[in-house]
Amino acid sequence: MHRLTAPIYLLLALTGCSPGEPAAVEQPLEPAFVGSESCGGCHTTEFEQWQGSHHELAMQEASRASMLGDFSGPAFSGQAIEHSGTQISMYSRDDRFFYGERTPEGEQREFEITHTFGVYPLQQYLVSAPGGRKQALQVAWDARPEADGGQRWYHLYPDEYIGPDDPLHWSGRYFNWNFTCAECHSTNVRLGYDIATDSFDTSFDEISVGCEACHGPGSTHVAQADDAKFDERYGLSVRLGEAGKAAWVMDPESGIARRSLTGQSPQQPESCGRCHSRRTTIAEDYEHGKALADTHMPSLLEEQLYHADGRILDEVYVYGSFLQSKMYAAGVTCSDCHNPHSAKLHAGPEPNDTCAQCHLPAKFATAEHSERQVGDCVGCHMPATTYMGVDDRRDHSFRIPDAGESADHYGQLIAAGRAGGANARLIDGIGNASYPAIARATLLTLLEPVQDAAPADLVLEQLDDHDPLVRIAALRNLRRQPAELAMRSGSHLLRDPVRGVRTEAALTFLDYRDLLPAEDARAYAAAADEYRAALRLNASQPQPALQLAEFESRLGKSDAAERMYEHALRLDPRYALARHSYGLFLIRTNRHADALPELAQAAELDAQTERFAYVYGVALNSMGHGDRALDVLRQAYERFPDSFDIGWALATMLRDTGDAEAARQLALELQDAHPERENVDALLRSLSS
């Protein structure tokens, strides 16, 4: 028998005492966070493992003890690095630490470092900025040994100039600690963003990722321990252990361990995924023990994030990979491999030893098993990608090398779906129960509008899938389908137990809310409030602010919509889509003169989006600026010669101005390029007559 153990998840280790029979104990209404020090008295082993771990050192106040980097150089000496002509120096003064810049023009700026961020293989640093912000610097300390190329300052974008106006500059929104980083580096973070002032009042209960970040607020547990009377949950909001203390039993024939108890226990991946995933926060009030999608919207296998076969591409962390794995399907959970307190592997520093716990080396560390380097399990099945210059992170899908090249792998279908025109293949994949849920969900988002009954029914079937990611994807797909399909089913998801599904349903049924069955219509307002709250939580970023403006506009709440349009444009005055959307909003509210400058700016800021030029040209013509409209559309048609909308608008305007020959020539081009368009034939007949 082979057994993997994780002692903290056993109840006796959790309580540090012999509780006997659980007693009924009255629970306080609101358990409070008490800090990791309160746990250390009873849980000494786990507390000692946690001390010095990446979790405990995830964020620290700047001090001689916490700063790993070399701050010994004089101020503005160029001691650290040069980047795009700017001399950057890192130095200290009176036990305070500073980041200094000297631009090519000789301008000098100094910022005091207030906190460290992380410890290995790199350490970043935070400085304060207006509006309660903290910003993460792009100069980091390589904490690896000198023999491995470490013990040096380096820039996260060494070959790229990023100016102060770029959102990717260290002072920009993508390096803002409050929104981007804080939740996963401290415990019980409250963002505290105020839309009216565009400022943060961010707080946390513990600067580290402490015990309660995973186990939930501990005041009730501590009170019950003091009284030596525990309820069945031991005063905790979530139990991260495996019920029944399931063991892993080695099968000598296959050489693979099998779980002694069947059934997937998803709690640990869902809990760890809160931070170890690419996701968007949709609720600030995190509830321990619930599905990740109840408070966060996990990313699917999107083109910018994953290779088509599901391998990691961008910095996506672990959750999305692990959900694809046979390990996850077999019941493997995070603490089977990782000690969650020390953040180290149970079997020691050699990763292959961890694999050997469940995969007999006598069968798998052999030349017969692999023609590649014998015994290098992780090299084949967990290839690493380097992020942030020095941080090698392993793919956790545990795939067979080159598995995605197989004709029956879902990666082939995702690749086809990304290219377009692959509905028949996507439908087969969506219905394939052997595919992981995250893959089937991704296939759903790629499915184009359907006309036949069978694929339409398949889409509707996914609305009741057991996995919330599939239900969310089915709702997204429903928004791409004909309206009559959306009216057939799915509105019951406004009452789904998972908040992420409800918020997705609020957007999906926005335009049909007055036509819903009575019970779903009553649920719509609550789901809409949750969707609105999710967007407000993220409204320090222009994209969610714009989404909220559009949502309020479609609800008929013009005042609220306008405030959010203006807020989005304050955050990013060069956000072309926001300019365009605001211009359309002004037209809908009969402020045509105010709309034209917004539409003009959108077309100027993003000359590669044909829709912006088309709408601006049509708006000019509608408001009596015919000559200018013709100029705009002529230039747009040169850029987008395949655009029917631009060509049609230009042809009809030419006809209306009396230039029948030019209109006829353009109509002939459209007829040749778009023979299915009957209105072009009608236009040519009218011009001929």
C-alpha positions in Angstrom: 0.0 0.0 0.0 1.2 3.5 -0.9 -0.3 6.4 1.0 0.1 10.1 0.5 -0.6 12.2 3.6 -1.1 15.8 4.3 -1.2 16.0 8.1 -2.8 19.5 8.5 -5.9 18.2 6.8 -6.5 15.5 9.3 -8.9 16.8 12.0 -6.7 15.8 15.0 -3.8 17.8 13.6 -6.1 20.6 12.8 -7.3 21.0 16.3 -4.1 20.0 18.1 -6.1 18.1 20.7 -8.3 15.1 21.2 -11.8 16.5 20.8 -13.9 13.4 21.4 -17.4 13.7 20.1 -18.2 17.1 18.6 -20.5 19.2 20.7 -23.1 21.6 19.5 -21.6 25.0 19.8 -23.4 28.3 19.0 -21.7 30.0 16.1 -21.1 33.7 16.0 -22.9 35.4 13.2 -19.7 37.0 11.8 -16.5 35.0 12.4 -13.5 37.4 12.5 -9.9 37.2 11.3 -7.5 36.7 14.2 -4.1 36.4 12.5 -1.7 33.5 12.0 0.0 34.0 15.4 -3.3 32.9 17.0 -2.9 29.5 15.2 0.7 28.9 16.1 0.0 28.0 19.7 -1.8 24.7 18.9 -0.6 24.1 15.3 3.1 24.4 16.0 4.3 22.1 13.2 2.2 23.8 10.5 3.0 27.2 11.8 6.8 26.5 11.8 6.5 25.2 8.2 4.7 28.3 7.2 7.3 30.7 8.6 9.8 31.6 6.0 7.6 30.2 3.2 6.7 32.1 0.1 3.2 32.5 1.5 4.5 34.1 4.7 6.9 36.3 2.8 4.5 37.2 0.0 4.5 40.8 1.1 6.6 42.6 3.8 7.3 46.1 5.0 10.6 47.4 3.7 13.4 46.8 6.2 17.0 45.6 6.4 15.7 42.1 7.1 13.2 41.9 4.3 15.1 43.6 1.4 17.1 41.1 -0.6 18.4 43.5 -3.2 21.7 45.4 -3.2 20.9 48.9 -2.1 24.5 49.8 -1.3 25.1 52.3 -4.1 24.9 56.1 -3.9 21.8 57.9 -5.0 21.4 58.5 -8.8 24.7 56.7 -9.4 23.4 54.5 -12.2 24.5 51.6 -9.9 21.5 49.4 -10.7 20.8 49.5 -14.5 20.2 51.6 -17.5 17.0 51.2 -19.4 16.1 53.1 -22.6 18.5 55.9 -21.7 17.2 56.3 -18.1 19.7 55.6 -15.3 18.0 53.7 -12.5 19.6 53.3 -9.1 18.4 51.5 -6.0 19.9 52.9 -2.8 19.2 53.4 0.9 19.4 56.3 3.3 18.9 56.1 7.1 17.4 52.6 6.9 14.9 53.8 4.2 15.1 52.4 0.7 14.7 54.3 -2.6 14.2 54.0 -6.3 15.8 56.7 -8.3 15.5 57.7 -12.0 17.6 60.1 -14.1 16.2 60.6 -17.5 18.3 61.4 -20.7 17.3 65.0 -20.2 18.8 65.1 -16.7 15.5 65.1 -14.8 15.8 63.2 -11.5 12.9 61.5 -9.6 13.1 59.6 -6.3 10.5 57.3 -4.8 10.6 55.6 -1.4 10.1 51.9 -1.4 7.5 50.9 1.2 7.1 47.1 0.8 8.7 44.1 -0.7 6.8 41.7 -2.9 7.8 38.0 -3.0 11.2 36.5 -2.3 12.2 33.9 -4.9 13.3 33.6 -7.7 12.8 37.4 -7.8 11.8 40.1 -5.4 9.8 43.1 -6.5 9.3 46.4 -4.6 6.3 48.8 -4.1 6.2 52.5 -3.9 3.3 54.8 -3.0 1.4 56.9 -5.6 -1.5 59.4 -5.4 -5.0 58.2 -4.7 -4.0 55.5 -2.1 -2.2 53.5 -4.8 0.9 51.4 -4.6 2.8 50.6 -7.7 5.1 47.7 -8.4 8.4 48.7 -9.9 9.7 47.0 -13.1 13.2 46.8 -11.8 13.5 43.6 -9.7 16.1 41.8 -7.8 17.1 38.4 -9.2 17.2 36.3 -6.0 18.7 33.2 -7.5 22.3 32.2 -6.7 25.0 34.1 -8.5 26.1 30.8 -10.1 22.7 30.6 -11.8 22.9 34.2 -13.1 21.2 35.8 -10.1 22.2 38.3 -7.4 21.6 41.2 -9.8 19.2 44.0 -10.7 17.3 43.5 -14.0 14.3 45.1 -15.8 11.2 43.1 -16.5 11.0 44.5 -20.1 14.7 44.7 -20.9 14.3 45.2 -24.7 11.2 47.4 -24.8 10.8 51.1 -24.2 7.7 51.8 -22.1 6.9 55.4 -21.7 5.2 57.1 -18.7 1.9 57.3 -20.6 1.8 53.6 -21.4 -0.5 51.4 -19.2 2.5 49.0 -18.9 4.7 51.6 -17.4 5.4 50.9 -13.7 3.3 53.9 -12.8 0.4 52.6 -14.9 -2.7 50.6 -14.1 -1.3 47.2 -15.0 1.4 47.6 -12.3 -1.1 48.8 -9.7 -0.8 46.7 -6.5 -4.3 47.5 -5.2 -6.1 46.1 -8.2 -3.7 43.6 -9.7 -1.7 42.1 -6.9 -3.0 42.7 -3.4 -5.7 40.0 -3.1 -3.2 37.2 -3.5 -0.3 38.5 -1.4 -2.2 39.3 1.8 -5.1 38.0 3.8 -8.7 39.3 3.7 -7.9 42.2 1.4 -10.5 44.9 0.9 -9.9 46.9 -2.3 -11.7 50.0 -1.1 -12.0 51.6 -4.6 -14.1 54.8 -4.9 -15.3 55.6 -8.4 -16.2 59.2 -7.6 -12.6 60.1 -6.5 -10.7 57.4 -8.5 -8.9 56.4 -5.3 -8.2 53.4 -3.1 -8.5 52.8 0.6 -7.1 49.3 0.5 -6.8 47.3 3.7 -5.9 43.8 4.8 -6.1 41.8 8.1 -2.6 40.3 7.7 0.2 41.4 5.4 1.1 37.8 4.6 -0.8 35.0 3.0 -1.7 33.5 6.4 -3.6 30.6 7.7 -7.0 32.3 7.3 -6.4 33.1 3.7 -7.1 29.4 3.0 -9.0 28.2 6.1 -11.2 31.2 6.5 -11.7 33.5 9.6 -10.6 31.7 12.7 -12.2 33.5 15.7 -14.9 30.8 16.1 -12.3 28.0 15.9 -10.1 29.7 18.5 -13.1 30.2 20.8 -14.1 26.6 20.5 -10.5 25.5 21.2 -10.5 27.6 24.3 -13.7 25.9 25.5 -12.5 22.5 24.3 -15.9 22.1 22.6 -16.0 21.8 18.8 -18.9 21.6 16.4 -18.8 19.3 13.4 -16.8 21.8 11.4 -14.5 22.7 14.2 -15.5 26.3 14.0 -14.1 26.8 10.5 -15.9 28.0 7.4 -14.3 25.4 5.2 -12.6 22.0 5.8 -9.9 21.5 3.2 -9.3 17.8 4.1 -10.5 14.8 2.3 -13.5 13.3 4.0 -12.8 9.7 5.0 -9.0 10.2 4.8 -8.7 8.7 1.4 -5.5 6.8 0.6 -3.6 6.2 -2.6 -3.1 2.5 -3.2 -0.5 1.3 -5.6 -1.7 -1.0 -8.4 1.4 -3.2 -9.0 0.3 -4.2 -12.5 -0.2 -0.7 -13.9 2.4 0.9 -11.6 -0.1 3.7 -10.9 -1.7 4.5 -7.5 -5.5 4.7 -7.4 -7.6 6.6 -4.9 -9.2 4.4 -2.3 -12.4 6.4 -2.4 -14.0 7.3 -5.7 -15.4 10.7 -6.5 -13.6 14.0 -7.1 -13.2 16.3 -4.2 -12.8 19.7 -5.8 -12.4 21.8 -2.7 -8.6 22.3 -2.7 -8.3 23.2 -6.4 -11.2 25.6 -6.0 -9.6 27.2 -2.9 -6.1 27.4 -4.2 -7.4 28.6 -7.6 -8.5 31.8 -6.0 -4.9 33.0 -6.4 -3.3 30.3 -8.5 -5.4 31.0 -11.6 -5.9 33.6 -14.3 -9.2 35.1 -13.3 -11.3 38.2 -12.6 -12.7 39.0 -9.2 -16.5 39.4 -9.3 -17.2 39.6 -5.5 -15.2 41.2 -2.7 -16.9 39.1 -0.1 -15.0 35.8 -0.6 -16.8 32.8 0.8 -14.4 30.0 1.8 -15.6 26.6 0.6 -17.6 27.7 -2.4 -16.8 27.1 -6.1 -14.2 29.5 -7.4 -16.7 30.8 -10.0 -18.8 32.0 -7.1 -16.5 34.9 -6.5 -14.1 34.9 -9.4 -14.5 34.4 -13.2 -11.8 32.0 -14.3 -10.3 32.4 -17.8 -10.9 29.6 -20.3 -8.4 28.4 -22.8 -8.3 31.7 -24.6 -6.0 32.4 -27.5 -3.9 35.1 -25.8 -3.4 32.9 -22.7 -3.1 29.3 -23.9 -1.8 27.4 -26.9 -4.6 25.7 -28.8 -3.8 22.4 -27.2 -4.2 23.9 -23.7 -0.5 24.3 -22.9 0.3 27.5 -21.0 1.3 30.5 -23.1 0.8 33.7 -21.0 1.2 33.9 -17.3 -1.9 31.8 -16.3 -0.6 30.1 -13.2 -1.9 26.6 -12.4 -5.7 26.2 -12.1 -6.6 26.2 -15.8 -3.9 23.7 -16.6 -4.7 21.4 -13.7 -8.4 21.2 -14.7 -7.3 19.7 -18.0 -5.3 16.9 -16.4 -6.0 13.2 -15.9 -4.6 13.8 -12.4 -7.5 16.1 -11.6 -10.0 13.7 -13.1 -8.5 10.9 -11.0 -9.0 12.8 -7.8 -5.5 14.1 -7.2 -5.6 17.3 -5.3 -3.1 20.1 -4.5 -1.8 18.8 -1.2 -1.1 15.3 -2.6 2.0 16.9 -4.0 2.5 20.2 -2.2 2.8 20.9 1.5 0.5 24.0 1.6 2.2 25.4 4.6 5.9 25.3 3.5 4.9 25.5 -0.2 7.5 22.7 -0.8 7.0 19.4 -2.4 6.2 16.6 0.1 8.8 14.3 -1.4 11.7 16.8 -1.3 13.3 19.2 -3.7 13.6 16.8 -6.6 10.3 17.0 -8.5 10.6 13.5 -10.0 10.5 12.1 -6.5 7.0 13.5 -6.2 5.9 11.7 -9.3 7.4 8.4 -7.9 4.9 8.5 -5.1 2.1 7.4 -7.4 4.0 6.2 -10.5 6.4 3.3 -9.9 9.9 4.2 -11.2 10.4 0.5 -12.1 7.7 1.0 -14.8 8.1 4.6 -15.7 11.7 5.6 -15.2 12.8 3.3 -18.0 13.9 3.5 -21.6 10.9 1.5 -22.6 8.6 4.3 -21.2 10.4 7.2 -22.8 12.9 7.6 -25.6 13.9 11.0 -24.0 15.9 11.5 -20.9 15.1 8.5 -18.7 13.5 9.5 -15.4 12.9 13.1 -16.2 9.2 13.0 -15.6 8.6 16.8 -15.3 10.8 17.6 -18.2 8.4 15.7 -20.5 5.0 16.0 -18.7 5.4 19.4 -17.0 7.4 21.6 -19.4 8.4 25.0 -18.0 7.8 28.4 -19.4 9.8 31.4 -18.1 7.9 34.4 -16.9 9.2 37.7 -15.5 12.6 37.0 -16.9 13.8 34.4 -14.4 10.7 32.6 -13.1 10.3 29.1 -14.5 6.8 27.7 -14.0 5.7 24.2 -14.9 2.6 23.4 -16.9 0.2 21.4 -14.6 -1.8 19.6 -17.3 0.5 16.7 -17.0 0.0 15.9 -20.7 1.7 13.3 -22.8 4.3 15.2 -25.0 2.8 16.2 -28.4 -0.6 14.9 -27.3 -2.2 18.0 -28.9 -1.1 16.7 -32.4 -3.5 13.8 -32.2 -6.5 14.2 -34.4 -8.9 13.4 -31.5 -7.4 15.9 -29.1 -9.5 18.9 -28.2 -6.6 21.1 -29.1 -7.2 20.3 -32.8 -10.8 21.5 -32.4 -9.8 24.7 -30.5 -7.3 25.5 -33.3 -10.1 25.0 -35.9 -12.5 27.0 -33.9 -10.0 29.9 -33.6 -9.6 29.9 -37.4 -13.4 29.9 -37.9 -15.9 28.0 -39.9 -15.5 24.8 -37.8 -19.0 24.4 -36.3 -19.4 20.7 -37.2 -16.1 19.8 -35.5 -16.8 22.0 -32.5 -20.3 20.4 -32.0 -18.6 16.9 -31.8 -16.2 18.2 -29.2 -18.8 19.9 -27.1 -20.7 16.7 -26.8 -17.6 14.6 -26.0 -17.9 13.8 -22.3 -14.3 12.6 -22.1 -13.0 16.1 -22.7 -12.3 18.2 -19.5 -15.0 20.7 -18.7 -12.7 23.7 -19.3 -12.0 22.4 -22.8 -15.7 21.9 -23.6 -16.4 25.3 -22.2 -13.8 26.8 -24.5 -15.3 25.0 -27.5 -18.6 26.5 -26.7 -17.3 30.0 -26.8 -15.9 29.4 -30.3 -19.1 28.0 -31.8 -20.6 30.3 -34.3 -24.4 30.9 -34.8 -26.3 27.8 -35.6 -29.4 27.3 -37.7 -30.2 23.6 -37.4 -32.2 22.1 -34.5 -29.6 19.5 -33.4 -26.7 21.9 -32.7 -29.1 24.4 -31.1 -30.4 21.7 -28.8 -26.8 20.8 -27.9 -26.1 24.4 -26.9 -29.2 24.4 -24.7 -28.2 21.1 -23.1 -24.9 22.6 -21.9 -26.9 25.2 -19.9 -27.5 22.4 -17.3 -24.0 20.9 -17.3 -22.7 20.0 -13.8 -19.7 22.3 -14.2 -20.2 26.0 -13.8 -17.5 26.8 -16.4 -19.6 25.0 -19.0 -22.8 26.8 -18.0 -21.0 30.1 -18.2 -19.7 29.3 -21.6 -23.1 28.2 -22.8 -24.6 31.5 -21.7 -21.8 33.4 -23.6 -22.5 31.3 -26.7 -26.2 32.0 -26.4 -25.5 35.7 -26.9 -24.1 34.8 -30.3 -27.1 32.8 -31.4 -30.4 33.9 -32.9 -32.7 35.6 -30.4 -35.3 32.9 -30.6 -32.8 30.4 -29.3 -32.0 32.5 -26.2 -35.7 32.7 -25.5 -36.2 29.0 -25.5 -34.1 28.2 -22.4 -31.5 29.3 -19.9 -33.1 32.0 -18.0 -33.4 29.6 -15.0 -29.6 30.2 -14.6 -30.5 33.6 -13.1 -31.2 31.5 -10.0 -28.1 29.3 -10.3 -26.3 28.5 -7.0 -23.0 29.9 -8.4 -22.7 33.7 -8.7 -20.5 33.7 -11.8 -23.3 31.8 -13.7 -25.9 34.3 -12.4 -23.9 37.3 -13.5 -23.4 35.8 -16.9 -27.1 35.2 -17.2 -27.9 38.8 -16.2 -25.9 39.9 -19.3 -27.3 37.2 -21.6 -31.0 38.0 -20.8 -30.6 41.7 -20.5 -32.6 42.5 -23.6 -35.2 39.9 -22.9 -35.8 40.6 -19.2 -39.4 41.7 -19.7 -40.2 38.5 -21.6 -38.9 36.0 -19.0 -41.1 33.5 -17.1 -42.4 35.0 -13.8 -39.9 33.3 -11.5 -36.9 34.2 -13.6 -38.1 37.7 -14.1 -38.3 38.1 -10.3 -34.7 36.8 -10.1 -33.4 39.2 -12.8 -33.0 42.3 -10.6 -30.9 40.4 -8.0 -28.6 38.9 -10.7 -28.3 42.3 -12.4 -27.2 43.8 -9.1 -24.6 41.1 -8.7 -23.3 41.8 -12.2 -23.3 45.6 -11.5 -21.3 45.0 -8.3 -18.8 42.9 -10.1 -18.1 45.6 -12.6 -18.0 48.3 -10.0 -15.4 46.2 -8.1 -13.2 46.3 -11.2 -14.1 49.9 -12.3 -10.6 51.2 -11.6 -9.9 49.8 -15.1 -11.4 51.4 -18.2 -12.8 48.2 -19.8 -15.1 47.2 -16.9 -16.1 50.8 -16.5 -17.2 50.8 -20.1 -19.0 47.5 -19.7 -20.9 49.0 -16.7 -21.8 52.1 -18.8 -23.2 49.9 -21.6 -25.1 47.8 -19.1 -26.7 50.8 -17.4 -27.5 52.3 -20.8 -29.3 49.1 -22.0 -31.2 49.1 -18.8 -32.4 52.6 -19.6 -30.5 54.2 -16.7 -29.0 57.1 -18.7 -27.7 59.1 -15.8 -25.8 56.2 -14.3 -24.6 55.2 -17.8 -23.2 58.7 -18.6 -21.3 58.8 -15.3 -19.6 55.6 -16.2 -18.8 56.6 -19.8 -17.2 59.7 -18.4 -15.3 57.7 -15.8 -14.0 55.3 -18.4 -12.7 58.2 -20.4 -11.1 59.8 -17.4 -9.2 56.6 -16.8 -8.1 56.4 -20.4 -8.8 59.3 -22.7 -7.3 57.4 -25.6 -9.6 54.4 -25.2 -11.1 54.4 -28.7 -14.0 51.9 -28.0 -15.1 54.1 -25.1 -15.1 57.2 -27.3 -17.1 55.3 -29.9 -19.6 53.9 -27.4 -20.0 57.2 -25.7 -20.7 58.9 -29.1 -23.4 56.4 -29.8 -24.9 56.9 -26.4 -25.0 60.7 -27.1 -26.9 60.0 -30.3 -29.4 57.8 -28.5 -30.0 60.6 -26.1 -30.5 63.2 -28.9 -27.2 65.1 -28.4 -26.0 64.7 -31.9 -23.6 67.7 -31.9 -21.8 66.4 -28.8 -21.6 63.0 -30.4 -19.6 63.9 -33.5 -16.4 64.8 -31.7 -16.5 61.5 -29.7 -17.0 59.5 -32.9 -14.3 61.4 -34.7 -11.8 60.8 -31.9 -12.6 57.0 -31.9 -12.0 56.8 -35.7 -8.7 58.8 -35.3 -7.4 56.9 -32.3 -8.1 53.5 -33.9 -7.9 53.7 -37.7 -7.7 49.9 -38.0 -11.3 49.3 -36.8 -13.6 49.8 -39.8 -16.7 50.1 -37.7 -15.5 53.3 -36.1 -14.8 55.0 -39.5 -18.1 53.7 -40.9 -20.2 55.0 -38.0 -18.4 58.3 -38.0 -19.0 58.8 -41.8 -22.7 57.9 -41.6 -23.1 60.2 -38.6 -21.5 63.1 -40.5 -23.8 62.6 -43.4 -26.9 62.3 -41.2 -26.0 65.6 -39.5 -25.6 67.5 -42.8 -21.9 67.3 -43.3 -22.0 65.5 -46.6 -18.7 66.6 -48.0 -16.8 65.6 -44.9 -18.7 62.3 -44.8 -17.6 61.5 -48.3 -14.0 62.2 -47.5 -14.1 60.0 -44.4 -15.7 57.1 -46.2 -13.5 57.4 -49.2 -10.4 57.1 -47.0 -12.0 54.3 -45.0 -12.8 52.4 -48.2 -9.2 52.6 -49.3 -8.2 51.0 -46.0 -11.0 48.5 -46.0 -11.8 47.6 -49.6 -13.6 44.4 -48.6 -16.0 46.2 -46.3 -19.5 46.0 -47.7 -20.9 48.5 -45.1 -18.4 51.2 -45.9 -18.8 50.6 -49.7 -22.6 50.6 -49.5 -22.7 53.8 -47.5 -20.3 55.5 -49.8 -22.2 54.4 -52.9 -25.6 55.6 -51.6 -24.1 58.9 -50.6 -22.6 59.4 -54.0 -25.9 58.6 -55.6 -27.7 61.1 -53.3 -25.2 63.9 -54.2 -25.9 63.3 -57.9 -22.7 61.6 -58.8 -24.5 58.7 -60.4 -21.5 57.4 -62.4 -19.2 57.2 -59.4 -22.0 55.5 -57.5 -22.5 53.0 -60.3 -18.8 52.1 -60.6 -18.7 51.5 -56.8 -21.9 49.4 -56.9 -20.4 47.2 -59.7 -17.4 46.6 -57.4 -19.8 45.6 -54.6 -21.8 43.4 -56.8 -18.7 41.5 -57.9 -17.4 41.2 -54.3 -20.8 40.5 -52.7 -23.0 38.7 -55.2 -25.4 37.6 -52.5 -26.4 41.2 -51.6 -29.7 41.8 -53.5 -29.8 45.4 -52.4 -26.8 46.1 -54.6 -28.7 44.8 -57.6 -31.6 47.1 -56.7 -29.2 50.1 -56.4 -27.7 49.4 -59.9 -31.2 49.2 -61.4 -32.1 52.5 -59.9 -29.0 54.1 -61.2 -29.5 52.7 -64.7 -33.1 54.1 -64.8 
